[in-house]
Amino acid sequence: MRLRLLPQLPGLLLALLSMAAGAAETATPPSPSLQFRRVPLTAKTEVVRVAPGIPTTLNFDAEINQQAVKRDAPARVRLLAISERSVTLMTEGELREGVTLRVPFLNEPALAEPVFQLVTATDVADGQVMIYRSANAPELMRARLAELEARSAVCEAALSAQRERGKAMGPADWVLSGQVEDWGVRFAFLKRWSNSGTAGVEALQVRRFQAAAWVVLAMEVRNASGQLWRPGRAWLEGATGSRVEARTVRMAPEVLAPGERARVVVEFESPEKRPGEVFGLVVQDVDGARPLSATGVVIEDKAQEKSSP
């Protein structure tokens, strides 16, 4: 029997393959995002999340003893700068077991020496941490009040928008509020979808009502389980993992008994238009279990191609 030998790869191709393999081995994961935090000192050790190669600065509301700053693994954490009220540090690699950092205050010997545990972050790292000696520090209270006021303003704006939507009880109000625009409301039966992981609650029919600013999915459902079912949260899951939370979830009757049928309506703000994109619709019950799932839900149909004459 005669053996056939494979021809040798050219030297250039081998070199390229070697370079590609090396690049794959040395590829680094994306850098974590940075955050700014305000924390009061407590009796417990404060955890600080650091990222290799990215500086982290600890700022204090009083002078620190610059000569007494120390860490238990000097080779693993570099102190880039130490000033009267701040310490900037950086790690070159992973801190698998964590590193302890001690930063004593200068003129307050009665205050316990602050201890920080430096750990490696993979998602969110501390770019700056503002540290206060007391949870009742005026600067900390004012900063927290400003944050609460900002959140309250956002919530009030969202609540105001919901109130305006709630006033629109009839077709004329829909037009005045902008919920229905020039091209009105479109309706369609969704023909290509399937149940997935329904845990005894299944969708028998899915219909879509759509306007410029919203879309409502109406489902006829049946409770094939032996327990009562009542919808809670709902969302759309995109093929890329994106999620669109529902604005409203309602069912008539409000509680679905075993063996009975009901209509569930789920309202969404219109997702970004990507014709033909397929979503999964998930409706959890109020206990966060036994979700009703329907896959293959299309919000925006593909444009119909015109046939040649």
Buried (B, 14 or more C-beta within 10 A) or exposed (E): EEEEEEEEEEEEEEEEEEEEEEEEEEEEEEEBEBEEBBBBBEEEEBEBBBBBEBBBBBBBBBEBBBEEBEBEBEEBBEBEEBEEBBBBBBBEEEBEEBBBBBBBBBEBEEEEEBBBBBBBBEEEBBBBBBBBBEEEBEEBEEBEEEEEEEEEEEEEEEEEEEEBBEEBEEEEBBBEBEBBEEEEBEEEEBEEBEBBEBBBBBBEEBBBBBBBEBBBBBBBBBBEBEBEBBBEBBBBBBEEEEEBEBBEBEBEEEEBEEEEEBBBBBBBEBBEEEEEBBBBBBBBBBEEEBBBBBBBBBBBEEEEEEEEE
